[in-house]
Amino acid sequence: MPAPLRTPTRQAACRSNSTQSASLDSIAIDPHSSAVLSLLAASSLLSAPTPIEFGRWFGGDDYPAEVLGGNQTAFQPVTETAVDSSGKIRGCRIEAPSGSAKIDALACAIILKRGAFKPATWTDGTPVPGVYRTAIIFLVFGDRLPTVRDIDISVQQLPKGEKSPATVNVAIAAEANGTITDCVDEPRSTKPKPDNPALVSVACDTIKAQWKPVQVLDSEGKPSRSVQNVMVAFTEAE
């Protein structure tokens, strides 16, 4: 039996809704660049835990009726879900609170009750523990919420065909000591096409330099390697 995961603990303070930032003069697509070519040629099987039928986990009936009478009706708690190498959920915690303790608790309660995952896989395809991080949105008709992202990168110009803000979702391989050894475009069934390779390359370089992964502990309380997802947004400077 795979060793159970404990609820993830963070080595650094929670990021809440704030973001890390980086500044670049420009990003240009060069289809012959070594970075893009190596990225396209990569055969890594790295993948963070993949939700199974995520759209079925939450429904309109889950919105608490008692919250409707308050001044705030839109909430977006960011969750961290620990998933073991068999795909079983081992814990859920709130990384960034929504402003409502009830909503935060409800988000994790629903994930623990209804959630299902395919396990994360290492670069060689071996199942490993992982952490799935996502915002859970509770709102009523007419509400607007900003897109949650972990890192903001300001650029002078985006590659042709990309609109600002352009988001990139990647999977990272985190060793037990927190070192990030690999980073790839995270495959998602909801994506119409892969993220732009040039943006993925820059996102991964920035993550390796700035990002501190969630620490995952094994059944003995020792740090374990894991695969996690990170979202990066590219915004054109005005």
Protein Blocks (a to p, Z undefined) as FASTA:
>chain_A
ZZdddddddfbdcekjadcddddfbdcddfkbmklmmmmmpccfbdcdddehkllmpcfk
lpcfklmmmmblbdcddddddddfkopafbdcdfbdghiaklmmmmmmmmmmmgccdddd
dfkopacddddddddddddehiacddddfbdcddfbdcehiacdddddddddddfkopaf
bdcddddfklmbdcdfklmmmmmmmmmmmpccdddddfkopacdddddddddddddZZ
